[in-house]
Amino acid sequence: MIRDAEPVTVADGVIAHPLTGHTRGSVPFLVDERYRFTGDSVYWSRELGDLEIAETVTWYSVELLAESLAASVGRLRFE
């Protein structure tokens, strides 16, 4: 279990980044410092040409998700 807001290495080349908001325990994974698996936390919007959140599937708190994203913006680099 990940209890802090800091990233945790869970396997070789796999880092879990806590991102509270979508759910209480949302955790996107960064693999090989290249690929990000976010589940429903964020997605690529073709319409906006940018990342977006889906409020309709944010089960815990849109406000906390926004705070989590703002706090982790420097760690969200991926291809």
C-alpha positions as CSV (number, residue, x, y, z in Angstrom):
1,M,0.0,0.0,0.0
2,I,1.2,3.5,-0.8
3,R,0.5,5.8,2.1
4,D,2.4,9.0,1.2
5,A,2.1,11.5,-1.6
6,E,5.6,10.7,-2.8
7,P,6.2,8.3,-5.8
8,V,7.2,4.7,-4.9
9,T,9.1,2.3,-7.1
10,V,7.0,-0.9,-7.2
11,A,9.1,-2.9,-9.7
12,D,12.1,-2.4,-11.9
13,G,11.3,0.6,-14.1
14,V,7.8,1.0,-12.6
15,I,7.0,4.0,-10.4
16,A,3.6,4.6,-8.8
17,H,2.6,8.2,-8.4
18,P,-0.2,8.8,-5.9
19,L,-2.9,11.0,-7.4
20,T,-5.8,11.3,-5.0
21,G,-9.0,12.5,-6.5
22,H,-10.3,10.1,-9.0
23,T,-10.5,7.7,-6.1
24,R,-9.0,7.9,-2.6
25,G,-6.1,5.7,-3.7
26,S,-5.7,6.6,-7.4
27,V,-2.2,5.7,-8.6
28,P,-1.0,6.3,-12.2
29,F,2.1,4.3,-13.1
30,L,5.2,5.5,-15.0
31,V,7.0,2.7,-16.8
32,D,10.6,3.1,-18.0
33,E,10.3,6.9,-17.5
34,R,8.3,6.9,-20.8
35,Y,4.8,5.4,-20.6
36,R,2.1,6.6,-18.2
37,F,-0.8,4.4,-17.3
38,T,-3.5,6.6,-15.6
39,G,-6.7,4.6,-15.7
40,D,-9.5,7.1,-15.5
41,S,-7.5,9.8,-13.6
42,V,-6.7,11.7,-16.7
43,Y,-7.0,11.1,-20.5
44,W,-5.9,12.7,-23.8
45,S,-8.6,14.8,-25.3
46,R,-8.5,14.9,-29.0
47,E,-10.8,17.9,-29.0
48,L,-8.6,19.9,-26.7
49,G,-5.3,18.5,-27.8
50,D,-4.3,18.2,-24.1
51,L,-4.8,16.1,-21.0
52,E,-8.2,16.4,-19.4
53,I,-10.1,14.9,-16.4
54,A,-13.5,13.3,-16.7
55,E,-15.6,14.7,-14.0
56,T,-18.3,12.0,-14.7
57,V,-15.9,9.3,-13.5
58,T,-14.1,11.1,-10.8
59,W,-15.6,9.1,-7.9
60,Y,-13.9,10.9,-5.0
61,S,-13.2,14.6,-5.5
62,V,-12.6,16.8,-8.5
63,E,-11.1,19.4,-6.2
64,L,-8.6,16.9,-4.7
65,L,-7.7,15.6,-8.2
66,A,-7.0,19.2,-9.3
67,E,-4.8,19.7,-6.2
68,S,-3.0,16.3,-6.8
69,L,-2.3,17.2,-10.5
70,A,-1.0,20.7,-9.5
71,A,1.3,19.2,-6.9
72,S,2.7,16.6,-9.3
73,V,2.9,18.6,-12.5
74,G,6.7,18.4,-12.6
75,R,6.5,14.6,-12.4
76,L,3.9,14.1,-15.2
77,R,6.4,14.0,-18.1
78,F,5.8,11.0,-20.4
79,E,5.4,10.1,-24.1
